[in-house]
Amino acid sequence: MSSTLDILKALVAFDTRNGTGNEVACVEWLAEKLGAHSPDRLVMETVGRSRDKPDSAFVLAVWGEPKVLLNVHIDTVPSGEGWTHDPLDMVVRDGRAFGLGTSDIKGAAAAILGALEGVTPRNVAVLLSGDEEHGSEVMPAVIERGHLLGVERAVVCEPTSCRVGRAHRGMLAMEVTFEGPGGHSSLADTVEPPLLRAAEFAAKLGGYKRDHIYFGEPPFTGLCVNVGEIRSDGAYNVIPTTASVFMSMRPPPGDDVRGREKDVMGLAFAVERESKTDTIVAFEHFASRDPDAFSSVFDSEDVVDLPYWTEAAMMSQAGINTIVYGPGNLEQAHRPDEYVELDQLHAAEARYAQLLSGELS
């Protein structure tokens, strides 16, 4: 266990906050760690990203003829305010490891590397990849470049409290922008303020959310419509020239993500026909093709439906039978003083050791 904690401490120290951190440096370090276990093939590649973000990367280690893949993303969300210690300096106390990414989901990467210390990998692959928290542009590159050909089953590591995740919602995120001439606030009665139109659109999203609050079936009722930010270039004495609304929605399994995208565009155009819509992500839902195919390692009765989106959806769409599993709890992720239970790290390491040694029959 000490080895796993040492690895986790080193991983947390890498600043991989999505969009600002250095994901490539972390992947390079991970490539060295994986290379020490003599894989038959070790591939590390960078991936360019849109929206002026720095390059990300992935490393794939292959032993034998892999039919099984373990995947962990190594980027984190921004640390934000409210931490009681440096978020990049892991602290262990009270049976927990505290630090940015410990729960989501560097704990799983550390558990895999820790498990490798005690097993001989057989017919398995490990993929450690960046850019999952905002954009997910690395995983499509991995798939499109043919690196997952031949893989039949995959375990995507996310914080499931060491339960088997079998389904989750889709994900739609959009930016909607309103523009105007701007000017001095004393002219606000005659100059159309785009920030008010942005607020009107945000209010329409609130109505859309209420109208669909009972849509779908448990545990996926509602659309989880969220207005995360309204941004402008104005001030209390300046009429802004631009105002943007950043929103997201999580349609339930079976729903049409692209149809929801059209609905959001319709709400924006109802406020102003010249508004500009930019889709950040539009990801489909996930449902495991056959979770019982993992029962030789995982308890097929200990399953959970997940409220968040994961890259398991992309693997499933690529024809790979996938489940989601990992240490950590959603309630501890994306918040100050994030932590993972040491007992969960230990349990996950044991499961990963089984997968790495070829026990998934």
HUVENGI-V871304 format. One record per residue. N is the residue number from 1. RES is the residue in one letter. PHI is phi in degrees with one decimal (* if undefined). Layout:
((N	RES	PHI) (N	RES	PHI))
//
This chain:
((1	M	*) (2	S	-61.6) (3	S	-62.0) (4	T	-62.4) (5	L	-67.5) (6	D	-62.5) (7	I	-65.2) (8	L	-63.8) (9	K	-61.3) (10	A	-66.4) (11	L	-66.1) (12	V	-62.0) (13	A	-67.4) (14	F	-73.8) (15	D	-80.4) (16	T	-117.5) (17	R	-62.0) (18	N	-59.1) (19	G	94.5) (20	T	-126.8) (21	G	-82.1) (22	N	-110.2) (23	E	-69.3) (24	V	-62.9) (25	A	-61.2) (26	C	-65.0) (27	V	-64.9) (28	E	-60.6) (29	W	-64.7) (30	L	-64.9) (31	A	-62.1) (32	E	-63.9) (33	K	-63.3) (34	L	-68.3) (35	G	-60.8) (36	A	-67.6) (37	H	-103.8) (38	S	50.6) (39	P	-68.2) (40	D	-70.6) (41	R	-147.8) (42	L	-131.9) (43	V	-120.3) (44	M	-124.8) (45	E	-138.4) (46	T	-92.1) (47	V	-135.4) (48	G	-73.2) (49	R	-125.0) (50	S	-85.1) (51	R	59.1) (52	D	61.0) (53	K	-87.6) (54	P	-66.5) (55	D	-57.1) (56	S	-114.2) (57	A	-162.1) (58	F	-146.6) (59	V	-131.7) (60	L	-122.3) (61	A	-110.0) (62	V	-126.6) (63	W	-120.3) (64	G	70.1) (65	E	-107.5) (66	P	-71.6) (67	K	-105.2) (68	V	-123.2) (69	L	-126.8) (70	L	-109.7) (71	N	-128.7) (72	V	-136.0) (73	H	-91.1) (74	I	-108.5) (75	D	-85.4) (76	T	-127.7) (77	V	-79.4) (78	P	-58.9) (79	S	-76.5) (80	G	68.3) (81	E	-94.7) (82	G	103.5) (83	W	-70.2) (84	T	-93.6) (85	H	-152.5) (86	D	-59.6) (87	P	-64.2) (88	L	-95.8) (89	D	-118.4) (90	M	-65.5) (91	V	-124.2) (92	V	-111.5) (93	R	-161.7) (94	D	54.4) (95	G	73.4) (96	R	-137.0) (97	A	-108.4) (98	F	-99.9) (99	G	161.0) (100	L	-64.7) (101	G	90.6) (102	T	-61.5) (103	S	-88.1) (104	D	-130.6) (105	I	-144.5) (106	K	-65.4) (107	G	-58.4) (108	A	-67.8) (109	A	-61.1) (110	A	-65.1) (111	A	-64.9) (112	I	-66.4) (113	L	-65.2) (114	G	-65.7) (115	A	-63.6) (116	L	-63.5) (117	E	-66.8) (118	G	-119.0) (119	V	-133.2) (120	T	-104.2) (121	P	-62.6) (122	R	-141.1) (123	N	48.5) (124	V	-145.1) (125	A	-131.6) (126	V	-121.3) (127	L	-117.7) (128	L	-112.4) (129	S	-134.7) (130	G	-101.5) (131	D	52.0) (132	E	-103.2) (133	E	-75.4) (134	H	-155.0) (135	G	121.8) (136	S	48.7) (137	E	-96.9) (138	V	-81.8) (139	M	-58.7) (140	P	-58.9) (141	A	-66.0) (142	V	-59.0) (143	I	-68.1) (144	E	-65.5) (145	R	-81.7) (146	G	80.5) (147	H	-76.6) (148	L	-106.1) (149	L	-61.3) (150	G	93.7) (151	V	-72.6) (152	E	-105.1) (153	R	-134.0) (154	A	-138.0) (155	V	-116.0) (156	V	-92.3) (157	C	-88.2) (158	E	-144.8) (159	P	-72.4) (160	T	-114.9) (161	S	56.8) (162	C	60.0) (163	R	-114.1) (164	V	-89.6) (165	G	-83.8) (166	R	-112.9) (167	A	-160.8) (168	H	-158.1) (169	R	-72.4) (170	G	-81.8) (171	M	-147.2) (172	L	-126.3) (173	A	-132.1) (174	M	-140.9) (175	E	-115.6) (176	V	-120.5) (177	T	-118.1) (178	F	-117.8) (179	E	-128.0) (180	G	-160.1) (181	P	-73.7) (182	G	71.8) (183	G	150.2) (184	H	-71.4) (185	S	-65.8) (186	S	-69.1) (187	L	-101.2) (188	A	-65.0) (189	D	-76.6) (190	T	-118.7) (191	V	-104.4) (192	E	-66.1) (193	P	-90.4) (194	P	-64.3) (195	L	-66.8) (196	L	-68.0) (197	R	-68.1) (198	A	-63.0) (199	A	-66.3) (200	E	-63.2) (201	F	-64.5) (202	A	-60.6) (203	A	-65.0) (204	K	-63.7) (205	L	-62.9) (206	G	-61.6) (207	G	-65.4) (208	Y	-62.1) (209	K	-61.4) (210	R	-65.2) (211	D	-66.2) (212	H	-116.5) (213	I	-65.0) (214	Y	-108.7) (215	F	-69.1) (216	G	88.7) (217	E	-119.2) (218	P	-56.5) (219	P	-91.3) (220	F	-114.5) (221	T	-77.8) (222	G	85.2) (223	L	-109.5) (224	C	54.2) (225	V	-71.6) (226	N	-133.6) (227	V	-98.8) (228	G	-86.4) (229	E	-164.6) (230	I	-122.3) (231	R	-121.6) (232	S	-142.4) (233	D	-104.0) (234	G	-99.6) (235	A	-150.4) (236	Y	-62.4) (237	N	-112.8) (238	V	-131.0) (239	I	-75.6) (240	P	-68.2) (241	T	-92.1) (242	T	-149.4) (243	A	-145.9) (244	S	-121.5) (245	V	-107.0) (246	F	-107.1) (247	M	-132.2) (248	S	-143.6) (249	M	-151.1) (250	R	-124.3) (251	P	-64.7) (252	P	-74.1) (253	P	-53.4) (254	G	91.7) (255	D	-82.9) (256	D	-102.4) (257	V	-62.7) (258	R	-67.1) (259	G	-65.9) (260	R	-65.9) (261	E	-57.9) (262	K	-64.1) (263	D	-63.1) (264	V	-63.8) (265	M	-59.5) (266	G	-62.2) (267	L	-64.8) (268	A	-67.2) (269	F	-69.1) (270	A	-67.5) (271	V	-81.2) (272	E	-156.6) (273	R	-62.4) (274	E	-88.0) (275	S	-61.8) (276	K	-109.2) (277	T	-111.4) (278	D	-133.2) (279	T	-84.0) (280	I	-79.0) (281	V	-143.2) (282	A	-143.9) (283	F	-109.9) (284	E	-76.6) (285	H	-72.3) (286	F	-128.4) (287	A	-143.5) (288	S	-59.1) (289	R	-67.5) (290	D	-161.0) (291	P	-63.9) (292	D	-65.9) (293	A	-68.7) (294	F	-107.0) (295	S	-68.9) (296	S	-71.6) (297	V	-116.9) (298	F	-109.5) (299	D	-70.8) (300	S	-69.0) (301	E	-90.5) (302	D	-94.6) (303	V	-115.4) (304	V	-148.1) (305	D	-93.0) (306	L	-98.0) (307	P	-84.0) (308	Y	-111.7) (309	W	-89.3) (310	T	-139.1) (311	E	-76.1) (312	A	-58.4) (313	A	-62.2) (314	M	-67.1) (315	M	-66.2) (316	S	-62.2) (317	Q	-65.6) (318	A	-83.8) (319	G	93.2) (320	I	-99.0) (321	N	-70.3) (322	T	-131.5) (323	I	-128.2) (324	V	-115.8) (325	Y	-158.2) (326	G	179.6) (327	P	-75.5) (328	G	105.0) (329	N	-128.3) (330	L	-54.1) (331	E	-67.1) (332	Q	-97.9) (333	A	-82.1) (334	H	60.5) (335	R	-148.2) (336	P	-60.7) (337	D	54.8) (338	E	-55.9) (339	Y	-149.0) (340	V	-126.9) (341	E	-70.2) (342	L	-63.6) (343	D	-61.9) (344	Q	-70.7) (345	L	-58.5) (346	H	-64.4) (347	A	-63.7) (348	A	-66.1) (349	E	-59.2) (350	A	-65.1) (351	R	-65.4) (352	Y	-64.4) (353	A	-62.3) (354	Q	-62.9) (355	L	-65.3) (356	L	-65.6) (357	S	-86.4) (358	G	87.7) (359	E	-80.8) (360	L	-77.4) (361	S	-92.3))
//
